[in-house]
Each structure stands twice: as C-alpha cells, then as structure tokens.
Amino acid sequence: MRPTRIALLVVLLAALFAAGCGASGEGVDETTPTGEDAAPIGASQLVAQFRQASGGTQLRGTATPDAAWEQLGLGLDPTPRQQGRYGTFTVYVVEAGHDEAVDSLLSDKETAKPLAEDANGIYWDFDELANSYVAHKRYGPNVVLAWWNERPEPGTDARFERLDALLQEATAG
C-alpha cells in the first residue's frame, strides 16, 4: 500500500474507534436530564457557578485532594443558616480520565455493586455510621452529589430540592 492510503486508513480507523468508544447505548436514556453527554465541568467553574446560582454560598474543598476527584461542600464549619438551608452534603467533581470514579460513587460502598436509580435519578445508599440514607445524584458527566437525609428511610426534603436545583443550574452548559 502507498503511504497516503495507509495514512487514510489510519485516520478512518481512528475515527471509527473514537465514535465507538463508550457508545454502546445500553442503559443510556438519550433524554436524561442530568446531561451525561454534556462537557465535563471543572471544580473551580462549579464553585463559581454555584456561588452565582445560590446568591453567594461558597463551596470549599472538604478533604485532602484525590487524584480522581475534588470534594466540595460548605467547609468544616458551616453556618446554622447554611446547614438548615442545604443539610449535610458533598459534591464530587471527577477529574478527566477518571470516568470509573463516577461509577464508584454511584455504587454500594461495601459490595461495590451499582446502586439502583429511582424515578428521580437518585441512587440511595444507607450510611451505617450516620444511621441515615444518602442520596447520590449525577449532574453531567462528572459531578455527583452525596446528600445525607438524616433519616433511616430514603426520602428528600426542601434542602435536597434546593441543592438539586442549584446543581442543575450550575452544571447546565
């Protein structure tokens, strides 16, 4: 084969490979409101968008940095107003190249099996230490909210609804 034909073949194969990677379509709802096909958002961009959408609430890093994600929350000493408005939560912003980390965040922490998604896009997991359920929800391809409902049964309240609306707005393209 001539070099130009080889180059063309390589380009075509690369395009076919790129188009096929991760595009099996199994279990993917093309109308998913979480925007899993949207562009990833960076932690600093999410912090800025959240602050604007919330009218000034500042997200802060909450743990030692991890290679796979950055954890954001209200910090070590949230005000009583913030705690009453949003409850206890962590927002994970998964770094590029760590797609498996999103799956791990939406999995049972003991068994590593995927959690079941409810009709509202929430994945419920029971936190034995807190004796309450944790609502996990995905926003876009790389943001996951973990929100403790402070109850021994699954369920959300106005605090979760506020966070959900803010994160939807902050992560919208």
C-alpha positions in Angstrom: 0.0 0.0 0.0 1.1 3.5 -0.7 1.8 5.8 2.3 -1.2 8.1 1.6 -3.5 5.1 1.6 -2.1 3.9 4.9 -2.5 7.3 6.4 -6.1 7.5 5.2 -6.8 4.0 6.6 -5.2 5.0 10.0 -7.4 8.2 10.1 -10.5 6.2 9.2 -9.8 3.5 11.8 -9.1 6.2 14.5 -12.4 7.9 13.7 -14.3 4.7 13.8 -12.7 3.7 17.1 -13.4 7.1 18.7 -17.0 7.0 17.6 -17.5 3.6 19.0 -15.8 4.0 22.4 -18.4 4.1 25.2 -21.2 4.4 22.7 -22.9 1.1 23.2 -26.1 2.8 24.1 -27.0 0.1 26.6 -28.9 1.5 29.5 -28.5 5.1 28.3 -31.5 7.3 28.0 -30.9 9.9 25.4 -33.2 12.3 27.2 -31.5 12.0 30.5 -31.9 15.4 32.3 -28.6 15.1 34.1 -26.8 15.8 30.8 -24.3 12.9 31.0 -23.3 13.7 27.4 -22.5 17.3 28.2 -19.0 18.6 28.6 -17.3 18.0 32.0 -17.2 20.9 34.4 -14.1 21.8 36.4 -14.2 22.3 40.2 -13.4 26.0 40.1 -16.1 26.6 37.4 -18.6 24.7 39.5 -17.7 26.7 42.6 -18.2 30.0 40.7 -21.5 28.8 39.1 -22.8 27.5 42.4 -22.0 30.8 44.2 -23.8 32.8 41.5 -26.8 30.5 41.4 -27.1 30.4 45.2 -26.7 34.1 45.7 -23.3 33.8 47.4 -23.0 30.5 49.1 -19.3 29.4 48.7 -18.4 25.8 48.1 -15.0 24.8 49.6 -12.7 21.8 49.3 -13.6 19.4 52.1 -10.9 16.8 52.1 -7.4 16.1 51.1 -7.2 16.2 47.3 -7.7 12.9 45.5 -6.3 12.1 42.0 -9.8 11.0 40.8 -12.0 13.9 42.2 -12.2 17.0 44.2 -14.7 17.1 47.1 -16.6 20.3 47.7 -19.0 21.3 50.4 -19.8 24.0 52.9 -16.5 23.6 54.7 -15.7 22.4 58.2 -17.8 25.0 60.0 -21.0 25.8 58.0 -23.3 28.4 59.5 -26.5 27.3 61.1 -28.3 29.1 58.2 -26.3 27.1 55.6 -26.9 23.8 57.4 -30.6 24.5 57.7 -30.8 25.5 54.0 -28.8 22.7 52.5 -28.1 20.0 55.1 -25.0 17.8 55.0 -23.6 17.1 51.6 -20.5 16.6 49.5 -20.2 17.4 45.8 -17.7 15.3 43.9 -16.2 16.8 40.8 -14.5 13.9 39.0 -11.3 14.7 37.1 -10.9 14.0 33.4 -9.7 10.5 32.7 -11.3 9.0 35.8 -14.7 8.0 34.5 -14.6 4.9 36.6 -14.7 7.1 39.7 -18.3 8.3 38.8 -19.3 4.6 38.7 -17.7 4.0 42.1 -19.5 7.0 43.6 -22.8 5.5 42.4 -22.0 2.1 43.9 -22.6 0.4 47.2 -19.5 1.2 49.4 -19.4 -2.3 50.9 -20.2 -4.5 47.9 -19.1 -2.2 45.0 -22.3 -3.2 43.2 -24.0 -0.4 41.3 -26.8 1.3 43.3 -30.3 1.3 41.8 -31.5 4.5 40.3 -35.0 5.7 41.3 -37.5 7.6 39.1 -36.0 10.9 40.2 -32.4 10.0 39.2 -31.4 9.4 42.8 -29.2 6.4 43.9 -29.9 5.6 47.5 -27.3 4.1 49.9 -27.6 3.5 53.6 -24.8 5.0 55.7 -24.5 2.9 58.8 -22.2 5.3 60.7 -24.7 8.2 60.2 -27.7 5.8 60.5 -29.3 7.6 57.6 -29.7 7.3 53.8 -27.5 9.1 51.4 -29.0 10.4 48.1 -26.5 10.3 45.3 -27.3 12.2 42.1 -25.3 12.7 39.0 -25.1 16.0 37.1 -23.5 16.0 33.7 -20.7 13.5 33.0 -18.5 14.2 36.1 -20.4 15.7 39.0 -22.0 13.6 41.8 -23.9 15.0 44.8 -24.0 12.9 48.0 -26.6 14.3 50.4 -27.4 12.8 53.9 -31.2 12.9 54.6 -30.7 12.3 58.3 -33.5 9.6 58.3 -33.4 5.8 58.4 -35.5 5.6 55.2 -35.0 7.1 51.7 -36.6 10.4 51.1 -35.7 14.0 50.2 -36.9 17.3 51.5 -36.6 21.1 50.7 -32.9 21.1 51.4 -32.2 18.5 48.8 -34.6 20.2 46.3 -32.6 23.4 46.8 -29.3 21.7 46.2 -30.7 19.8 43.2 -31.9 22.9 41.5 -28.6 24.8 42.2 -26.5 21.9 40.8 -28.7 21.6 37.8 -28.3 25.3 37.1 -24.6 25.3 37.9 -23.8 22.3 35.6 -26.1 23.3 32.7 -24.0 24.0 29.6 
